[in-house]
Amino acid sequence: MATLTNANSVITLTIPGIFNSPQTLYGFSADNMFTTGSIKSAEGVMGVDGRLSFGWVPQIKTQDFMLQADSPSMYILDQWVQTQNTAREIYSCNGTIYLPGVGMAYTLTRGALESYNIMPDGQKTLAPRKFTIIWQDIIGASVNA
């Protein structure tokens, strides 16, 4: 029986031109594996007569990944950063997130590494590093039988 634990979740990233096959991420922060920002689903404008008009506008999907300072996956993200800095070009990525606890899989498309902590903060123990990826789309699908 599945539980809501995140310990059995699986996240992969493919970064064409750097890592052409999916790379599984390991070594997430104990308190925060990832977060996603809220999405604005409607754009509204109020006319001077008090009538509300609204419509759908595409939105960037923002996701933060938190990796322990000693994560073996740090190499993947650092290599992504170094390759972009050397080429002075952006390498986009695609990914998947499988969450057995809720029976869902998410497809992450056309992502860019928007920001990152260049090194861990020096606290009692070295703090996790945050990597922010912006996505064109995140689409969930049920994987329950």
Secondary structure, 3 states (H helix, E strand, C coil): CCCCCCCCCEEEEEECCCEEEEEECCCECCCCCEEECCCCCCEEEECCCCCEEEECCCCCEEEEEEECCCCCCHHHHHHHHHHHHHHCCCCCEEEEEEEHHHCEEEEEEEEEEEEECCCCCECCCECCEEEEEEEEEEEEEECCC
